[in-house]
Amino acid sequence: MPVKNRFAELQDEITAWRRDFHENPEILFETHRTSAIVAEKLAAFGCDEVVTGIGRTGVVGVIKGKATGSGKVIGLRADMDALPIHEQTGLDYASKTDGAMHACGHDGHTAMLLGAAQYLSETRNFDGTVVVIFQPAEEGGGGGKEMCDDGMMERFGIQEVYGMHNWPGNPVGSFAIRSGPFFAATDQFDITFEGKGGHAAKPHETIDTTVMAAQAVTALQTIASRNADPIDQVVVSVTSFETSSKAFNVIPQKVFLKGTVRTLSPEMRDLAEARIKGICDGVAATFGGTVEVVYHRGYPVMVNSDAQTEFAAEVAKSISGDCDEAPLVMGGEDFAFMLEERPGAYILVGNGDTAMVHHPEYNFNDEAIPAGCSWWAEIVEQRMPAA
């Protein structure tokens, strides 16, 4: 079954929604305009229930099939938030908000799920209930967790949940997915080394935190090379190195490091945290200083359920003719929180030869809209077929 004709008919309208969202990006939980438009459209489509304010600014729509005797309830999720990036696309519909842009395609995700919701509300050719989920604050805010913490899964009786992300570099409208761990857990750390500051001409009278922290930066790379099993994945990146003094002739009292850790298993996540603290303690003790390590656990590993992944891949094949195995991704994705609560799957839809996500020249490819909408609609109609 190829792309649904209805979405070819709706493509111009869905594209217009997408470009309006693109022109008016909102960051983290501040998706007030976007959320209001989503809620208004869901009500206009004739959704049986529209609920706002879940996860602060999240929106949920409920669509019942022609029959509900199956008792099945499926959730479909799209993210709505933009990124704090200054857009450099030069598009006619480029961001009107300085320092904010849809650099990850969430404008496209939201528009495609709205298109699917319109179709499903019109046809209702399924036996069960669909819950369309529009989530704020995917980009670092944990909006998916907040929606779950607000009791969304229980309140709407969601049994399975499915998500989608566009993927630059893959052919437009193609699909790729993998079972099991897919996107990495993303953690952050703040490290403060303290020694004894002093004059650069008298280093023997100091405890040099710059040397101390430099040794730590190098030593932290041994977590991947010497502590982790070589077949496991872990990335430790120190991304900020700042001294408490900016003078040429002062050895600083303190040095501050920041960074991120990416892992694909709970065991490796625990190992990385323990080794960061152990290495820093050892380096500080060696040089006679002290250290404070604050480790922030962020998004967990996003794990696709086996059965739901197989089903999602078959649906994708019915639309595009094929579904590739996706690579492991060391980026984070807070759909992980929803997949911790319910079985489900997350798929990639090709965005063509565009700039990579989170780049100031990125733009969602509107030609992917029919395939993305069709996948969501087919998930519903094939998982909960009408009698």
C-alpha positions in Angstrom: 0.0 0.0 0.0 1.7 3.2 -1.1 1.4 6.8 0.3 -2.3 7.5 0.9 -3.9 9.7 -1.7 -5.6 11.9 0.9 -2.2 13.1 2.1 -1.2 14.0 -1.4 -4.4 16.1 -1.5 -3.6 17.6 1.9 0.1 18.2 1.3 -0.1 21.9 0.4 -2.3 22.6 3.5 0.0 20.6 5.8 3.0 22.4 4.3 1.5 25.7 5.1 1.0 24.7 8.7 4.6 23.5 8.8 6.0 26.7 7.4 3.9 28.8 9.9 5.4 26.8 12.8 8.8 27.3 11.2 8.4 31.1 11.0 7.2 31.2 14.7 9.6 28.9 16.6 9.2 28.5 20.4 11.7 27.0 22.7 11.4 24.3 25.5 8.1 24.7 27.4 7.3 28.1 25.9 5.3 26.5 23.0 2.2 28.6 23.8 1.3 29.7 20.3 2.1 26.3 18.8 0.1 24.4 21.4 -2.9 26.7 20.9 -2.9 26.2 17.2 -2.6 22.4 17.6 -5.5 22.3 20.1 -7.6 24.5 17.8 -7.0 22.3 14.8 -7.6 19.1 16.7 -11.0 20.5 17.9 -11.8 21.6 14.3 -11.0 18.1 13.0 -13.6 16.7 15.4 -11.4 14.9 17.8 -13.5 13.3 20.6 -11.4 15.0 23.3 -8.7 17.6 23.3 -6.7 18.2 26.5 -4.1 20.9 27.0 -1.7 21.6 29.8 -0.3 18.1 30.1 3.5 18.3 30.7 2.9 22.1 31.1 2.2 23.0 27.5 1.6 19.6 25.9 -1.6 18.8 24.0 -3.4 15.5 23.6 -6.2 14.6 21.2 -8.4 11.5 21.4 -9.9 9.9 18.3 -12.2 6.9 18.5 -12.6 4.5 15.6 -15.8 3.5 14.0 -15.7 0.7 16.6 -13.8 0.4 19.9 -14.6 -3.2 20.8 -10.9 -4.2 20.4 -10.1 -2.2 23.5 -6.8 -1.2 21.9 -5.4 2.3 22.5 -2.3 3.5 20.5 -0.4 6.7 21.2 1.3 8.7 18.4 3.8 11.4 19.5 5.3 14.5 17.8 7.6 17.1 19.4 6.8 20.9 19.0 9.8 22.8 20.3 12.6 24.7 18.5 16.2 25.3 19.3 18.2 28.4 20.5 19.9 28.8 17.1 20.1 31.8 14.8 18.7 30.7 11.5 20.8 31.1 8.3 18.6 29.6 5.7 17.4 32.8 3.9 14.0 31.2 3.4 10.9 33.3 2.8 9.4 31.7 5.9 12.6 31.9 8.0 12.3 32.4 11.8 10.9 35.8 12.8 12.3 35.2 16.3 16.0 36.1 16.7 18.0 33.3 18.3 15.4 30.7 17.8 14.7 28.3 14.9 13.3 24.9 14.0 16.7 23.4 13.3 15.6 19.8 14.1 12.4 19.5 12.1 9.9 19.5 15.0 7.8 21.8 12.9 7.5 19.0 10.3 6.8 16.4 13.0 4.0 18.5 14.4 2.5 19.3 11.0 2.6 15.6 9.9 0.9 14.4 13.0 -1.8 17.0 12.6 -2.3 15.8 9.0 -2.6 12.2 10.3 -5.0 13.4 13.0 -7.2 15.1 10.4 -7.3 12.0 8.2 -8.0 9.7 11.1 -10.8 12.0 12.4 -12.4 12.0 8.9 -12.2 8.3 8.2 -12.1 6.5 11.6 -11.5 3.3 9.7 -10.2 1.4 12.7 -11.4 -0.5 15.8 -9.9 1.2 18.9 -8.7 4.5 20.0 -5.9 6.8 18.9 -4.2 9.3 21.2 -2.2 12.0 19.4 0.5 13.5 21.6 2.1 16.9 20.9 5.0 17.3 23.3 7.0 20.4 24.3 10.6 20.6 25.4 12.2 17.6 23.7 15.4 19.7 23.2 16.9 19.2 26.7 13.8 20.0 28.8 12.4 16.5 29.3 8.9 17.4 28.2 8.2 13.7 27.5 9.0 12.8 31.1 6.8 15.7 32.3 3.8 14.4 30.2 4.3 10.9 31.6 4.7 12.2 35.2 1.4 14.0 34.7 -0.2 10.5 34.3 -0.8 10.7 30.5 -0.4 7.0 29.8 -2.8 6.0 32.6 -5.3 8.8 32.0 -5.8 7.9 28.3 -5.2 4.2 28.7 -2.3 4.2 26.1 -1.0 0.6 25.5 1.6 1.3 22.8 3.3 4.4 21.6 5.0 5.4 18.4 7.3 8.3 17.4 9.1 9.6 14.3 12.1 11.8 13.4 13.2 13.1 10.1 16.7 12.1 9.0 18.9 14.2 6.7 21.0 12.1 4.4 18.4 9.4 3.9 16.3 9.5 0.7 13.1 11.6 1.0 10.3 9.4 2.3 12.4 6.4 3.0 12.4 4.7 6.4 14.9 3.3 8.8 14.5 1.7 12.2 16.3 -0.7 14.6 15.1 -2.8 17.6 16.5 -2.5 21.1 18.8 0.4 22.2 18.6 3.1 19.5 19.4 6.5 20.8 21.9 7.0 23.6 21.5 8.1 27.2 22.7 11.7 27.5 24.3 12.8 30.8 26.2 16.0 31.7 28.9 16.7 34.3 30.3 19.8 36.1 33.8 19.4 37.5 35.5 22.0 39.8 39.2 21.6 40.6 40.6 23.8 43.4 44.2 24.2 44.3 46.2 27.2 45.4 46.4 30.2 43.1 49.5 32.3 42.9 52.0 34.1 40.7 53.0 32.4 37.5 56.6 33.2 38.3 56.4 31.2 41.5 54.7 27.9 40.5 56.3 26.1 43.3 54.2 28.1 45.8 51.0 27.1 44.1 48.9 24.0 43.5 48.3 24.4 39.8 44.7 23.7 38.8 45.3 24.3 35.1 47.8 21.4 35.0 45.5 19.4 37.3 42.5 19.8 35.0 44.5 19.3 31.9 45.6 15.9 33.2 42.0 15.1 34.0 40.8 15.9 30.5 43.3 13.4 29.1 42.6 10.8 31.7 38.9 10.9 31.2 39.4 9.6 27.6 40.7 6.3 29.1 37.1 5.5 30.2 36.3 4.6 26.6 39.8 3.2 25.7 40.7 1.3 28.9 37.6 0.9 31.2 34.8 0.1 28.7 34.4 -3.2 26.9 35.5 -2.4 23.4 32.2 -3.7 22.0 30.2 -1.3 24.1 29.5 2.3 23.3 30.5 5.3 25.4 31.5 8.8 24.5 33.0 11.1 27.1 33.5 14.7 25.9 34.9 17.6 27.8 33.3 20.6 26.1 34.3 23.5 28.3 37.5 24.4 30.2 37.4 27.7 32.1 39.9 29.0 34.7 38.9 31.4 37.5 41.6 33.9 36.4 42.1 35.3 32.9 45.4 37.0 33.6 48.6 36.1 31.8 50.6 35.9 35.1 48.2 34.2 37.5 47.9 30.5 38.2 44.2 30.2 38.9 42.7 29.0 42.2 40.0 27.1 40.4 39.3 25.4 37.0 35.8 24.5 35.8 35.1 21.7 33.4 31.8 20.8 31.7 31.0 17.9 29.4 28.7 15.2 28.3 28.5 11.4 28.4 26.7 9.2 25.9 26.0 5.5 26.6 23.7 2.8 25.3 23.3 0.6 28.4 22.5 1.2 32.1 25.7 -0.7 33.1 27.9 1.5 30.9 26.1 4.6 32.2 26.9 3.6 35.8 30.5 2.8 34.9 31.1 6.1 33.2 29.7 8.1 36.2 31.8 6.1 38.7 35.0 6.4 36.6 34.6 10.2 36.1 34.4 10.6 39.8 37.2 8.2 40.5 39.6 9.7 38.0 39.0 13.2 39.1 39.4 12.3 42.8 42.7 10.6 41.9 44.1 13.5 39.8 43.2 16.0 42.5 44.9 13.9 45.2 48.0 13.4 43.1 48.5 17.2 42.7 47.4 18.1 46.2 44.2 19.8 45.3 40.5 19.0 45.7 37.7 18.4 43.3 33.9 18.4 43.2 32.1 16.4 40.5 28.4 17.0 39.9 26.9 14.4 37.5 23.5 15.1 36.0 21.6 12.2 34.6 19.6 13.3 31.5 17.6 11.3 29.0 17.8 7.5 29.4 18.6 5.1 26.6 15.8 5.0 24.1 14.9 1.3 23.5 12.6 0.2 20.8 10.4 -2.9 21.7 11.1 -5.9 19.5 7.5 -6.7 18.4 6.5 -3.1 17.9 9.6 -2.4 15.9 9.0 -5.3 13.6 5.4 -4.1 13.1 6.5 -0.5 12.5 9.1 -1.7 9.9 6.4 -3.7 8.0 4.2 -0.6 8.0 7.0 1.4 6.5 7.6 -1.2 3.9 4.0 -1.0 2.9 4.4 2.7 2.2 7.9 3.0 0.7 8.6 -0.5 -0.4 11.5 -0.9 2.0 12.8 -0.1 5.5 16.5 -0.1 6.3 18.2 -1.0 9.5 19.1 2.3 11.2 22.5 2.8 12.8 23.0 3.4 16.5 22.6 7.1 17.4 24.7 8.6 20.2 22.4 11.6 20.3 19.6 11.7 22.9 15.8 11.6 22.5 13.3 12.1 25.3 10.8 9.8 23.6 12.9 7.3 25.7 10.7 8.3 28.7 7.5 7.2 26.9 9.1 4.0 25.8 10.1 3.3 29.4 6.3 3.5 30.3 4.9 1.6 27.3 6.1 -0.7 24.5 6.5 1.0 21.2 8.9 2.1 18.4 10.6 5.1 17.0 11.4 5.4 13.3 13.4 7.7 11.0 11.9 9.2 7.8 14.3 10.4 5.2 14.7 14.2 4.8 16.9 14.0 1.7 20.2 15.9 1.0 19.8 18.7 3.5 21.9 20.2 6.2 22.1 18.0 9.4 19.7 18.7 12.2 20.9 21.4 14.7 22.6 23.3 11.9 21.6 26.9 11.2 21.0 26.1 7.5 18.8 23.0 8.2 15.3 22.9 6.9 12.6 20.2 7.1 11.8 18.8 3.6 8.1 19.2 2.9 8.3 16.4 0.3 8.5 13.9 3.2 5.1 14.9 4.5 2.9 12.3 2.6 5.2 9.4 3.7 5.3 10.5 7.3 1.5 11.1 7.6 0.9 7.8 5.8 3.1 5.9 8.3 1.2 7.3 11.3 -2.2 6.6 9.7 -1.2 3.0 8.7 0.2 2.3 12.2 -3.4 2.9 13.4 -5.3 1.2 10.6 -3.0 -1.9 10.5 -2.6 -2.3 14.3 -6.3 -1.8 14.9 -8.1 -3.0 11.7 -11.7 -2.3 11.3 -13.9 -5.4 11.1 
